[in-house]
């Protein structure tokens, strides 16, 4: 039995693949090693893995994760997996960007992006990532992501700039406290990127308000101006994307991509199905 996991910062999508090709899907929390350590991952998995999953029968795990930017970061997750699954013969932990490329493009070359809690993108040659413009994370970059949208919404909220009744709606829907409470949540409590990204749903739920439509378009415009346009020959490539933000706002994303002379190909919410198919065919 093998497990394949697509790990974002907020959620990890798993598929349990049996020797006969039967698929069982489940979700756990996200495990970005920038924000959680090995014991934290072990505790979460121990609590959230399905009781029906036979841990001793899992032989191989392919884990694609947000924040896996080095061998050391990958080891944070791999060490947790070895503790949870005692009979593993193979563990591969690599960046989520490769999962996106494999799910979107298979073995074909092209452009692949992630627009979810965070942002990432690359040019892929059909086997490996060959070019990447660093998204720089939610502090410095991640343009077009859920955390980027959340930052904009919270900033305008704290300055009293939200229009059309959105000020009160945001406060009520998210049970927002004082300015100091919000600042404490961002600077002193864990997973601030996930907290910020949670506000992207507000923009989606209020998409009928011009302000929400405008900030989504502006976020994608920033993503293109600061990241996509810096890829050599980008207009010759098709734009392909995974992630809830790219999927939920795909009309705005298509509009911005086309405005920069880039055609849109595949936009999917989650790569897990296509990723499992990739490994089935590879095996």
N, C-alpha and C positions, 0 to 999 in steps of 0.2 A: 504493500500500500504506500502511496506517496501523497504528500500534501503540497499544494501550490497556493501561495499567498500573495496578494497584492496589498501592501501595507501603506496606507496614507497616514497623515498625521492625526486624523480624526478617527478613521475606521480601517480595519483590516478585513478584506474579503478573502475567504478561504474556500478551497475545493479539496475534498477528500476523494482521491481517484483510486478505485480498487483495481486489482489485477485484471478484472474482467471488463474494465472500462466504465463501471458505474460511478456516477458523480453525486456527491453529497456536498451541498453548499452551507456555509455558516459564516457569521461575522463575529469579530471581537473588536476591542478598542484598537486605535492606532498606536504603533510603537516606533516613534521617531527617536533614535538614540541621542538626538540633541536635547531631548526633554525627559527621557526616562532611562533608568539604568537596568542592568540585568536582573537584580532582585525584583524590581518593579514589574518587569515584563513577566517573570516567573509567577509572581503573585496574581497578576491579571489573567494570565493564561489558565492557571490552576482554577481560578474562579469562573472563567467565562467559556472555556472549551465545552462542547457538548458532552454530556455524560455517556452518550452512545458511541463516542469516538474511542476506538481501542488503541490507547496510546502505545502499548507494547508492540503493536503490529505495524506501526509506521516505520518504514525503512529509509525513505528519502524525503527531504523537504527542499523546495525551491521557494525562497522568500525574497520578494522584491519590495524594498522599503524606502519610504521617504527618509531623507537624512543619512542614508548609507553612502557617505562621501569618501570613505577610506576603509582600509582593512580593519582598523581599530573600531570604527563605528559598526561595521558588519559583525565583528566579534561580540559586541554587546548583545545583539539579537541571537547570533548563533549559539552562544554559551547558554542563553536562556532556553533555547529549543532543545539543546542536548540534555538539559536538566529535566525537562518535561517529558521528552520522548527518549527513554533509556536505551532503545535498541537501534538507534539510527546508524546507518552505514554511510550516508551521504547528506551533507547540509550545504546548500549554496545560498548565500545571502548577498544580494547585489542591489543596485539602485533601482528605484521605481521607474526611472526614465527608460531603462532597458525593457521593463515590462510593457510600458506604453508603446515603445517602438515595435516590439515583437507582436503585441496584440493588434496594432493598427496596420502594420506593414508586412508581418510574417517574415519572409526571407527577401522581400523586395526593398530596394533602397528608397529613401525619401525623407520627409520632414515629419517629426512627431512632437507633440507638446502635451503637457499636463496643465490643466487649469482646474484646480480643486482648492483645498485649504491653502496650498502654496502653488507655485508656478515652476515649471521647468520645460526645457525644449532641447531639441537636438537635430542633427543630420545623422542618418543611420545608413550604413552601406549594405544592409541585409544580414549582417552578422554582428556588427559592433557599432557603437557610437563613435563617430569620427569627428564631430564638431559640436561644441556646446558653448552658448553664451550664458555665463553664470547669472542665475536669477537673484543671487545674493541674500535670499531669505527675507523674512517678513520685516526685519528692521530696516534694511536698506533697499529692498526691491520687492520681488514677488508681484510685480505689476500684473493686473488682470485676475488675481486670485481672490478666493473668499476672504482671506485676511486683509487684502488690499481694499476690498469693498467695505469690510467691517471697520477698518481704520477711518475711511472717509465718512461713513455714517456716524460713528461715535464722535469724531472730531466736530462734525456739523451739529450733532446733538448737544454736545457740551458747550458749544458756542451759541446755541439757540437759533440755528440757521435752518433747521428742517422746516419745509413749507407744508401747506395743505393738511394740517392736522397730524402730520407724521411725528412731530415732537412728542405729543402725548401718546400716540399709538406705540412708538418705540419704547417709551418708558413703561407702559403697561404690559406690553407683550413680553418684555425681557426682565421685568421686575427690577428696573435699574434704580440704584440708590443715588447717593450724593456723588458729586465730582470726586471726592476723596475715596469713596468706595470703589469707583470705577478705576481710578488710578492705581489703587492698591491691588485690584484684581489683575491689572496689566503688568505691574512692575514687581509685585511681591508674591504672587501665587503661581502655581505651575500651569503649563500649557496655555500661555497667553495667545499663541497663534490660533489655537482651536477656539478660544473664547472670541477672538476677533472674527474668525470665519463663520461663527454661528449667526452673525448678523446678515450674511449674504441671503439667507432665506427671507429676511424682511424685504429686501429689494425685490426678490422674486414675487412674494405675496402681494406687494404693492406696485407691481409693474404697470398698473394702469395710471399711476401718477408720473407726470413727465420728469420730475426730479429723479426718481428711481431709474427710469429708462436712460436718463442723461448720464448718471454716474456710472452705469454699466458700460455704456459706449465709451466714456472717458477712460475707464479702467482698461478696456481692451485696446483703446488707442495708445495708452501709455505702454501696454505690453508690446505692441507692434513697434512704436517709436524707439523704445529702449532696448528691445531684445530682438524681435523677429527681423527688423530691417538691417540688423548687423550680421545676418547670415549671408555669405557670398552666394549670389544667384538665387535669392529666395523667391523671386517672381517666377522662376522656372519650376519651382516645386509646388506640390499640392499641400495645402494646410490640413493636417490630420491631428485630432485632439481627443484625449480622454479626460474625464473629470466632471464632477457635478456642476461646477460653475460654467464650464464651456458648454456642457450639454443643456443645462436649463436656460442659458441665455444664447443659444446657438444662432438665433436670428440676428441678434446684435453682433455676434462674433463674425458671422458670415458677411454682414454689412461692412464691418471694419476691414476684414481681410480683402474683400473685393475692392474696397476703396484704395488699397495699396497694391492692386494688380495681382493678387494671389487667389487662385481658385481653391475652394474648400472641398475636401474629400470626405473622409470618415470622421464623424464626431460621435463618441459613445460615452455613456455615463461611467461605466466600469470596464476594465480590460479583462476581468477574470475569465469569462467564457472563452474569448479568443486566446487567452494565455494558456488555458488548459488544453485547447486544441493544438496550440503550438507544441506543447510538451508531448502530447499524445503522438503527433506525427514525428517528432524528433526521436521518440523512443521506439 
